[in-house]
Amino acid sequence: MPFLLRVELPDVPGSLGRLASAIGVAGGDIEAIEIVEKRHDGTALDDVLLDTEPGIMPDSIVSACNAIDGVRVVWISRYASGGLVLDLEAVEELTSEPAHALDRLVELLPRTFRVDWAARIHRVGGVRHATGAAPDDLAFVEIERAVRLEVDDGTDGETLYAGARIDGNEVVVVARRGGPEFLDSEVARLGHLTSLAFSISRD
């Protein structure tokens, strides 16, 4: 069963090797790793996509990781969105069909940012394009840049939101159920990719 693990670890040579070894011993098989954020305190946050052997519980993976000096598991969850899409791969996808760049952006965001759904919302027209898990009725939000969003959706904060401005009449919104929280670096990346997709769509 695939899981996505977000882990904090020292940003020094050998850290990823120790992490990979611990996951392997605990019964996990790493499929992909992406550096999410490098911090000024000498640590990094990485997303690790892994599969587990039959009968292996995620708790054993978490315990094995946390047993490494300086390593802390921030979050783990089942992951059904397929592989990870890196920003460079996303840009290549966006430029392959410029006329559909904004719709393609929405389709790529769940795997690029490990979110449950993404949607493009028009000020008047409502949802213009969305991934399958997105609600049918989403309200336009007035934002000037990429930000975390406070949405009263009845989930008591279990679902986290972020959004980015496409132009004065359209925004992109993404959502994660259960975490992890959107990092500053992720919000900035969301804004960058959204701006890029908008620029490509106008070429």
Beta strands, then each sheet from edge to edge (+ up, - down):
strand 1: 2-10
strand 2: 28-38
strand 3: 43-52
strand 4: 72-78
strand 5: 117-122
strand 6: 126-130
strand 7: 147-149
strand 8: 159-167
strand 9: 170-177
sheet 1: 2+ 3- 1+ 4-
sheet 2: 6+ 5- 9+ 8- 7+
end
